[in-house]
Structures are given as structure tokens and as C-alpha cells.
């Protein structure tokens, strides 16, 4: 049974107030009810009410120390009011030194995706989020695209057979890693009970916007690109420690911030670091397995988390910098940033400038969504998505309309908002993409 649209009632009221029959049809062909044109306005009203309620709840919490109140917030690019309100609510809790919203930002669970917050002696469990250590890895091969172009569809089909995509999957091949022998790490994080399950899940990719991409650069060399995180290990860790900290699951909720030197803080940091190592190991395993399918040797690799908290020094202060959907970009540091399944990706590096310093040396982690998953499925057809990919010469295995390229912003436009903070080293054009199939829901992504 189809669930009713949560914004329909208010959208119909707005439609009537504008003097339009809510049930009249608009658009081409059969069209759609006129009230649908007012759904976005109804959604924004709802989010504004939620943000106001969260601000009230935050005001009732322990007062924020005066020296952390009204910390500076650097915003790159245009954003919905709800995204900025969510970020300001986050920055009203704890020892916040400064914050950033990157140009690909949008509403997230408790903290905006694309949001960066620097804390003094504290860390935000909800800020790091459920998919601890989610990130990207790209590896350049000495293999040329022209040498494999004719068999690229076969290669990506083999990738989809060998790499486990989807929800709750175990890896078909057992992936060995020294991480599983580090008893102290599992014990200090209180995640020993999950170790055997984690062994079986290492190297699985998941669903949603998680992928394996094959791309080519300006010189015609092949790159492997992957995007996923710590799978069930990270999700279980985050859920456990979020509950222990008294946090709530949801969009507009107060952030769950803990002191670094508390028992809970120490255990969470250990769990986060374990999940981060696990995510790195998983991406490295997948890249190597795909390399074996293609052939050739790796000549360069770029690897970064974008859901994580790092100990960093800014303006002489030792801080925890929580990045949720944001790529670290210190001067000379390289990062891999994807666009969408049908758009170019980039290898970039941070540069030093006042703008970069104000960004906490952070940049985008992708192009950023323009439409939510449900809205994308309503707006776009499979034929439109296939036409987009065919025009760009991309072979796609799996995926659903919620990941359609039309649902995303264009990466060059987003990067332009960060001009003077990063520079592009390589532009990578996708020619084959593997993702989880239609209808997959992944509880382990953020």
C-alpha cells in the first residue's frame, strides 16, 4: 500500500490559497495534480518548524560556554535555509570553535552533509554519523583505456559478479587483513562481538550512492574509483554510542557531543578509529580485486575518508575536526571527489589561502543532491537516465533512478564555489559503473 505524501495536506492548502484547484492537472501528458507544485513550499515550512523546535530543545540543554557561543560559520555556495538552520543548531552545542558548510551541502542526520565543525576537547558522535569512515579511493593504472575499450562492458560485468553489492551481504571471497588480529583495537572499542561478522563483510560495497567506477584521465590512462564506508561495523558502533550518549536519531535533533577524556568519549574514539581502519581496508581490497580483473599495475592512488573526525591544529589550537560529507584538503593533500554515475570526477589537492584556512582545509565530497531519492524517482524515467549515460558512453550495471545523474548538481559548478581553496589535478571521465541493483535499501550508509 502506497504511503500518503506527508506534505500533501499543507500543499493543498497553499494551492487553494493561491486560487488554484488542487486537483486540476498540470504538466505534459497526463500531468500531475496542481498541489504537487506547492509541495516544496510545504516541505520547507515543515523543516523550518522542526529547526525552531530543535533550537528550543537545545536552549533547554546545558548552556554553552560563552567563549564558544556565536562561533564563526563559513558558508560556500547557496543553500536552503533549513540546511543553514540545522548547522547553526549543531554549533549551539558544545565547545565549538568554528564551522563550515561546503558547496555540496544539504540536510543530514543531525548535522548537514557537507558540514564541518571544529571542537575543543570534544567530539560529535552524530556529526561523524552512522557510516563512519565513508570515503573514496581512486587508483591510476598503467593500462590505457584504448587497450580495454572493446571489453569494458565485460570487465564491469565481471566486477559486478566478483564484488558484493547490496544490503547485508557477506563477501563471496574471504578477505584477510591484519586488522582482525589487533585484539586491543577491538577490545578498547568494545566491538569484539562484531569481529567475525566484520570479517565476512570486509570488501562489500553496499547500495545507495556507493559504487565502483572505471574512468579515464586526460592522458588516456584507466582509473578505478570506489566509494563506500565501514558497513555494518560502523553503523553498529555509531548506533551503540549514540544511544549511550543520549542522542536521538533523526534530521533535526540536538547533536550528541561527548568529552574526549570521558570513558564514553575514549571508547567512541576507539570505535571510530577501528571503523576508519576497516573502511580503508575494504576500499583497498576492492580496488585491488578490480585491478586483478583489468590487469596492469597501480601507478598512483588517492584515498580519503569524508565521514570522520580528525585531531588537527588550527590557529595553534589542538582540535577535533568533524567532517560529515566533506573531504580534507590541506595544502598539498590530494582527494578523490566523484560527480555522479554519468559525470566527470576529479583528483584535486588543497592549496593555502585565507579562504582555505576559513574552510578548516575542507572541500566537497561530491556534487551534492538537488532532489531527494523519492523525488528523483518521481521526476525522472529510466529512459531519460539511460539516454544520459549512453550519450556519455557509460556502461551501467545496477543502480536505480534515485541515483540518476539528473538528481545531482554538476560537479564543476560546485567546485567553482571553492575557488582559491583547491585545484584540480586530473579530470576523470567514467566509462563503466557498478552499483547495487534497483530496490536495494542500505541501512549502513549515512
Buried (B, 14 or more C-beta within 10 A) or exposed (E): EEEEBEBBEBBBBBBBEEEBEBEEEEEEEEEEBBBBBBBEBBBBBBBBEBBEEBBEBBEEEEEBEEEBEEBEBBBBBEBBEBBBBBBBBBBBBBBBBBBBBBBBBBBBBBBBBBBBBBBBEBBBBBBBBBBBBBBBBBBBBEBBBEEBBEEBEEBBBBBBEBBBBBBBBBBEEEBEBEBBEBEEBBEBBBBEEBBEEBBBBBBBBBBBBBBBBBBBBEEEBBBBBBBBBBBBBBBBBBBBBBEBBEBBBEBBBBBBBBBBEEEBBBBBBBBBBBBBBBBBBBBBBBBBBBBEBBEBEBEBBBBBBBBBBBEBEBEEEEBBBBBBBBBBBBBEBBBBBBBBBBBBBBBBBBBEBEBBBBBBBBBBBBBBBBBBBEBBBEBBEEEBBEEBBEEBEBBBBBBBBBBBBBBBBBBBEBBEBBEEBBEBBBBBBBBBBBBBEEEBEBEBBB
